Amino acid sequence: MTKNLMIQGTMSNAGKSILTAGILRILKQDGIHAAPFKSQNMALNSFVTKEGLEIGRAQAMQAEAAGIEPLSCMNPVLLKPTSDTGTQVIVNGKSTGNMSAEEYFRYKRELIPVILEAYRKLEKEYDVIVIEGAGSPAEINLRENDIVNMGLAEMVDAPVLLVGDIDRGGVFAQLLGTVELMEEEERKRIRGFIINKFRGDPDILKPGLKQFGQYCSIPFTGIVPYMRLDLDEEDSLSERLRSGAAQGSVPDIAVLRLPHISNYTDFAPLENRPDCSVRYAGSRQELGTPDFIIIPGTKNTLDDLRWMKKAGLYDAVCLLHDRGIPVFGICGGYQMMGTEISDPENAEGGGREKGLAFLPMQTVFRNDKLMSQVSVRISPDLTGFFAPFAGIRCRGYEIHMGHSEYAPGAETFSTADNGRVNGCLRGNAAGTYLHGFFDTAAVGNALLSALLAGGKKGEMAIQRKDISAIHEAQYEQLAKVLRKSLDMPFLYGLLR
């Protein structure tokens, strides 16, 4: 019979995703066939499975930690915010359209059979399912029709470990307040507390742990130290999106921090390199004068293009491009670099906008969505700044609603194995639809070669490992720390 364990948190970004991944890696090391599950995820960081279906990036990361292929049933409901009050609703990997928050709140109970069907699929294949909750189970306004925290735990009869984030302060209040706001039957499901992101000597916490017992009988099952890991995380509170200063000794790479930025994990391989500085710029002042500009993917291309114009970033990027600063776009950012974007079918709110006009292409939005894993080859005869990229093969995935049409004679930057144009080039501007473009080590090496060849200061450190090998080492380190930090006999007791 398949066993399960659920990780819930006192708040968003308490560390649920990473702890779930670490436990899955431990189970893998111990020869247990385990899988992740998150019934409902809200994130702009998504992943396309081999089935050609869309799930949250965190569940793909957790599947990688478990050593298994990511599947759509690991995240049957994905919400991708399109505005402050609206979201695209993706069910079983496919978009069902956009809904307001009120519409989705009324609709979500209809998703219970979908969620349970996905869970049962995993039950047939795996010995253990490690479930991740969302937000906090103490959000009492959302208790009715809950499908992701205690409501789900009851549906699949899962024991729960509750994680508190001590790095934000008030961890004892977090844990006790969460439990006190639960119904009695919900409290019974909480089998243990985990204090996460602790800096310092755990002995300092002992008096607090002892005194806490006067208020609550639930045991503490682990104190996990603060860890710096380069693993795909949820996007809303990611520290890496904060603006940083350029480091003068290495090439300066600026990524535009668009309001609806998606799949910013595309740039994690560059962030890992010692020979460049990657920072996120959300204003003209933050952008400054970098050596290389990246326009990332976005969930709402037209809105973010309009925002760029209002914020002065549109003019700033055009000016820098005219001065010879190379610009590169991925997915929605690539579409912005064309001459025009139009949305006649109201796929992203409708309208038409003039693009940056760096590339000879136009993009038309339609309601159908292209989702596929893909291998591409960069054109072998490139010249100019992008010449070091010539002939490189890389693999990733495409996920977009816009269809680009290229002007006659447009220079191809990259081509998919099926012969479809994946990206184009003109002068010091290029782009691609491929997410995961920089995951291939040779691509990062080519970028640094191009920057250094252009007279930029710094020395190049040849990267020989692709991002998957880097992640593998991170999972092993995470598992090692969790084995020391968690009460593993207690955890296995829950699974038994």
Secondary structure, DSSP 4 states (H G I P E B T S, - for coil): --EEEEEEESSTTSSHHHHHHHHHHHHHHTT--EEEE-SEEE-S-EEE-TTS-EEEHHHHHHHHHHTS---GGGSSEEEEESSSSEEEEEETTEEEEEEEHHHHHHHGGGGHHHHHHHHHHHHHH-SEEEEE--S-TT-GGG-TT--SSHHHHHHHT--EEEEEEGGGS-HHHHHHHHHHTS-HHHHTTEEEEEEEEE-S-GGGGHHHHHHHTTT--PPEEEEEEP--------STT-GGGS--PPPTTS-EEEEE--TTEE-GGGGHHHHT-TT-EEEEE-SHHHH-S-SEEEE-EES-HHHHHHHHHHHTHHHHHHHHHHTT--EEEETHHHHHTSSEEEETT-TTS-EEEE---SSSEEEEEEEEEEEEEEEEEE-TT--GGGGGGTT-EEEEEEEEEEEEEEPTTPEEEEEETTS-EEEEEETTEEEES-BTGGGSHHHHHHHHHHHHHTT-SS------S-HHHHHHHHHHHHHHHHHHHB-HHHHHHHH-
